[in-house]
Amino acid sequence: MDARQLKIEAAREALTHVADGMKLGIGTGSTAEEFVRLLAVKVGEGMTVIGVPTSERTARLCSELGVPLSTLDETPRLDLTIDGADEIDPALTLVKGGGGALLREKIVAAASARMIVIADASKLVDTLGRFPLPIEVNPFGLRATEIAINEAAARLGLDGPLTLRMTNGEPFVTDGGHFIIDASFGRIPDTRALSDALHAIPGVVEHGLFLELADAAIVADADGVRTVRAAA
Ligand SMILES: O=C(CO)[C@H](O)[C@H](O)COP(=O)(O)O
């Protein structure tokens, strides 16, 4: 099974958790897009759902495929969010933001009664940090914010290059008008401490550590699809 097929299988299993009438948060990225394609088929067959997209990119795909959309202002409480992830640890703490949508993804997940993550098994790790941690920052005072991030990380014994995410020779700009710094800290043993430290920096808008938001992860590999719940 190729990588795309694994994403489709995880998305197909996630669809079994979607009931008629649900208000759904809809994630961003290649795996979430497979979910949108399968959801659109169900909608075409008569399923009634309303989706709140986590990015302009997802909103465009939903619109093209006929998935009815709302905004979080119109629909502030959601039943379920389905989204991808860049890394998933045994506690279901996530690294997200590889697609640059982490702020809206976190707001939508926090507004949802449940969050299910869909991924291929390569996203499972024992300790987060192999994937650089995306940190969404205000463009104002970028250098000062970088220094503050380095200092906060050093206090936690973390070190590693910070890279401003670029696209076509320009800084990548998120849907919220912010920049992304990808922080290659390596292993992050204390995700709560890093989360708190980053939140204390004024120029940091949000970061890609998702703590206590995911209820389950649906993970696909060559042997099939399994549902992972947080280790006690
Ligand atoms: O966090 C995300 C976007 O901000 C994505 O969910 C994450 O990057 C996973 O993407 P993919 O399914 O393409 O591997």
The ligand as a Gaussian input file, in Angstrom:
#p B3LYP/6-31G(d) Opt

LIG

0 1
 O       -0.734000      20.242000      10.980000
 C       -1.006000      20.186000       9.795000
 C       -1.198000      21.374000       8.958000
 O       -0.914000      22.550000       9.668000
 C       -1.186000      18.858000       9.148000
 O       -2.226000      18.193000       9.761000
 C        0.098000      18.090000       9.282000
 O        1.143000      18.844000       8.703000
 C       -0.007000      16.723000       8.616000
 O       -0.097000      16.886000       7.244000
 P       -0.146000      15.637000       6.266000
 O       -1.424000      14.934000       6.498000
 O       -0.042000      16.253000       4.882000
 O        1.060000      14.776000       6.579000

